[in-house]
Amino acid sequence: SYVKAMRPFRLVTEESFSPPWCMALGASGHTFVGRGEEFMPKAEFTQSSIQFPPREVGNPSYNQVALVNNGDTPISFDFVDVGTASSQGATGTLSNKVFDCYPRSGVVPSHQFALIAFRFNALTAQTFQERVRCVLNNSPSNVLELNLTATGCYPRLKLETPTVYFKPTCTGAVSKRFLQIQNISRVPVYYKWAVPERLQTTFRIDPPTGLLHGNEKGTVEWSFAPQKHKSFACKVQCVYTTNGDEEIDPEKHDRMVVGALGEGTPGAVTMEPAVLDFSTVVAGQSKTLD
């Protein structure tokens, strides 16, 4: 159905143009009279189940399976009860369906196959399972089943300590600490450290960005190089996301805050006590003070 006509002054047919808004409707049927039985289907899926990789909640993923027709006659297929699993535990609607497929119905010619695409979109962090039924040739007795399993996750990082402490460091010298970071979720997480601009020459983190796969641990090196004789304190943000194709923005993505504390000290050598008094010592003898 076309919403808008694009026929110009040249009086060409509308089929020559691609309409700006349209809706394609699929139609299928058969020539069997009444309730006459269709041909016995000989079809199968290339796999009996689909296991989706763990995915971030709200970020859909896709997989596909082939429906193979091994018979000498065409077969029709129709997926029923797709999307019964939902985030609320009830029958899913168009907005909260966890599983969906395309095409829902169609015809497979003899000795050919059709690719069926499945979508997984979780709205909560949990494991979902669903058994999909595919009816062949409109016969309830000819049904293929396919098991779908997937898990929705939230990206989560865990730090070894919420605050990094540096020992007193002479100005011009560098102190280093190592901090362990772990991805406690099952989805890959990209992270980026954001040191306040005014202290970027004092505190440095290497590497500043990284990728941690599910349940993977990593180590980052923190450096403290004071340029003044005073105490330093700052809050460093660790921003993370599951999408490595977009720029990590602290305003849009999840983040953690890590404290950093250090003190710059003068680089002089002092002795205590400042004066050693040996009093009177007889010539040829020695005296020792502790």
N, C-alpha and C positions, 0 to 999 in steps of 0.2 A: 504494500500500500504506500503510495506516494503522498507526502504532505504538501509538497510545493512543486508547482510546474515550472520547468526551466526552458520552455519552448521560446526561442528568440525570434527576432524579426526575419531570420533566414528561412523560417518555416520548415525546419528539419524535424524529424520525429524525436519524441522525448526519449526513445530508447538509445539515442546517440549520446546522451548525457548521463552522468552519474548524479542522481538527485542528492541534494544536501542532507535531507532527512528521509529515511525509509525504514521499513520493517519487512524482513523476509520471512515468509511463512512456509514451512515445509508441509507437504501433503503426500500421503501414501495410501494405497488401497490394494484390493485383490479382485479377481474375477470368479472366485468360488461362489457357487449358488447357495443361498441360504446358509445353513450351518455345516456345509460340507467340509470335511477335513482337508487341510492343506497337506503338502508333501512333508514327509518325516524329515525334520532338520538334522543335519550332521555338522554341528558347529562346536567350537570350544574356544575358551580364552587361552592366550599364550601363557598365562600364569593364574594360579588360583587365588592369589591375594596380592595386595599392594601395601607396602610399608613405606609411608611417607617419612622423610627425615624430620627430626625435631624442627619446629618453626616458631618464630616469634609470634606472640598473640597479635592478631590484627594484620599480619603480613601473609597473604596467601601463597601457597606453593602448588605446583602442578605435577602430575604424573600421567602416564598413559599406558594403555593395554590394547592389544589387537584381538579382535573377534574374527576368527578364521572360519570360513565356510568350506568344509571338506566335501560337500555333496555336489551333485550334478545339477541341482536346481537352486534358484535364488531363495534366500530366506529373509524374512523381516524380523526385526528385533525391537524391543521396547523395554526400557528400564523403568521399573516401578518402585515406589517407596524409596527413592533416592533422597537423602537429606533428612531422614528421620532422627538422626542424632543431632542435637543442638546444644548450645552452651547452657540453656536452661533445663536441659534434661527432657524437654517435651518436643513435640513435633516442630521442626524448624520452619520458619518462614523464609521468604526471599532474602530478608536482611540478616537473619541469624543462622542460616544453614551452614553446617560445618563441612559437609561433603556435597559436591554437585558434579554433574558430568555433562559432556556435550560430544556428540549429539545424543539426545534422549532416545530417539527412534530413527529407523532408517532401513535400508535394504542392502544386503551384501550379495553380489553376484556369485555364481558358482565358481568354486576354486579360487576365490579372492578373499580379501580381508578388509576390515574397517578399523581405523584407529579411534579409540574412545579416550577422550581426555577427561581426567578427574581433577577436581580442585579441592584443596583443603584450606579452610580458613577458620582458625580458632579464635573465639572471643574470650576464653578463659584459659588459665594455665592448668591443663589436665590432659589425660589420655583419652582418646575417642576411638570407638570401635563401631563398625557398622557392616552389616551383611546386605549387599546389593543383589537384587533379583532382576534377571534379564529374561523376559518372555519371548520365545521364538515362535514365529508364524501364528501369533495370536492364540496359542494353545497353552492353557494353564498347566498342562502335564509336561510341557517341554520348557523347562526353566533352567538357566545357568545361574550359579551364584558366585559372587566375588566378595571376598572379605577385605575391608579397608581398616587400616590402623594408623593412627597418627597421634602426635603429642604436641600440644601448645605450651610454649615456655616464655618466661620473661627473662631478658638479659640481666645477669647479676654478677657483680665482681666482689671479691673479698680481699681485704688487705691484712697484712700480718700485724700491723699496729696502726692506730689512728693518728699517731704523732711520731715524727722523726726527730730525734734529739742528736745534736752534734756536740762533741766535746769542745771546750774553749780552744779557739784556733788563732794563731798569730796572723796579723794582717799580712797579706801577700802569700800566705800558705793556703793549702787546700785540705779539707777533711772530707772523707767519703763514708757513706753508709749504703747498705744494700737492703732493699725492701722487696718482699715477696708479694706478688699479686696473683690471685687465682680466679678463674672463671668457674663459678659454682653452678652455672646453668648448662644446658645441653646444646645451646646454639652458639655459633661463633660470635665473638664480640670484638669490635674494633674500639680501641681507647686512645685518648690523647690527653697529655698533661698540660695544664694551663697555669704557668707561674705568673704572678702579678708582674706587670711590665717594669715597675720601679725596682724590682728585686731580681730581674732576670740575669744580672751579672753576678749576683751573690749566690743564688740557688740555681743549680742546673740539674736536669734529669736526663739520663741517657738509658734507653732510647726515649725520645719524647712521644712517640706513637708506637703502636703495636697491635698485634692480632693474637687472640687466645681462643683456641678451639674449646669445645665442650669439656669441662673438668680439667682443663690444662692449667699448669702453673708457670709463672715466669718471674724473672728477677730484674729489677730496675736499679740503676746506680744513681744515688743522690750525691751531689757535690756541694760543699759549702766553702766559699772563698770570700771572706770578709775584707772590705777595703777601709773600714773605720773601726775605731775602738769603741764598740757599743754592743748591745744585745740586739739580735734580730729575731723577728717572729713574723710568720706569714701563713696564710691559708692557701693551699694549692688545690685546684680542682682537677679531678680525673673524670673527663667526659667520655661516655661510651655509647655505642650503638651497634646494631647488627647489620646495617647497610654500609658497606665499604665504598660504595660508588658516590656517596654524597659527602660534602664537607661536614666535619663534626662541629656542631654549634652548641655552646653551653646553654643557649636560650631555648633550644629545641629538644635536646637529648638528655637522657639521664646522667647524673653526675654524683660523685662522692667528693668529700672535702678531707684533705690530709693536712695536719699542722706540721710546721717546720720551725724548730727552735735552735738558735746558735748564738755564740758570743765571740766577738772579735777582741783579742787582747794584744797589748804591745809586745813587740818582739825583742825585748831587752833581757839581759841576764842579770839577776840580782842575787846578793848573798846576805845571809843572816847568820850571826850579827854583823852589822856593818863594820865594827872595829874589834880586833883581837888584841887583848892586853896580856903580854907574857910577864909583866912586872920585871923584877931584877933577876938575871940569870948569871951564875958564876961562869967565868971563862973556862972553856973546855967541857962544859956540861950541856945537856939538852933538856928541853921541856916540851911537853905535848899538851895541846888543848883539844877537847872534843867539841 
